[in-house]
Amino acid sequence: MKRILFAVIILLVTLSACVTPQNTNVEAELRATLVAVNVQSTIQADQITSLETLLAQPTATCPVCPTPEPTFTPLKPTETPVPTATVQATGSVSGRLGYPSEMVPPLRVVAFNILTGEYYWQNTVLNQMNYRFESLPVGTYHVLAYLIENPTRTFYAAYSNFVTCGYLESCTDHTLVAVEVKAGMETTNVDPNDWYGTDPEALGWPLDPTINWN
């Protein structure tokens, strides 16, 4: 801006030196132009100063935005399934008791699971004529009866083919009868009354498992 003002002044001086009296109006116009340029220069200088003042002022900064807390959705813990107990199917076995005498002594009736070797037993009292196993696991069994008092290895009874053929003298088969126990059903007429096996152990009849025979 100063360069422009200087150039105008030089031009004005030059023209004034060359101007004749008849060109007085031209000189007046040039002087008016010079004044206008000077005023404009002053205004622009004030504007520049104002702008520099504004630029020198610190600029406002935005307030720090709060960092939002992280959100999360709680997950339900995985539930461990509780194992359900398998209910074992069972059935019942029942029958009559006998003894080669006028009375029936206290007996231990035992049901042997042929496949697993497990056995189930119950004791009877004097002259008890019937027995019943309420809940035997499904399977195949042999049923025998033993004396509770004075037990022996040579004298006990079983449910055998001798019983199923009617206790006849002509019946010589003392093989144990396999008894099927079915789920929810009762197997009846299983009578361990064959007391006539001359050598039960030799016939393959098991000894009373509740006694230590050693």
Buried (B, 14 or more C-beta within 10 A) or exposed (E): EEEEBEEBEEEBEEEEEEBEEEBEEEBEEBEEEBEEBEEEBEEEEEEEEEEEEEEEEEEEEEEEEEEEEEEEEEEEEEEEEEEEEEEEEBBBBBBBBBBEEEEBBEBBBBBBBEEEEBBBBEEBEEEBEEBEBEEBBBBEBBBBBBBBEEBEEEEBBBBBBBBBEEBEEEBEEBBBBEBEBEEEEBBEEBBBBBBBBEEBEEBEBBBBBEEEEE
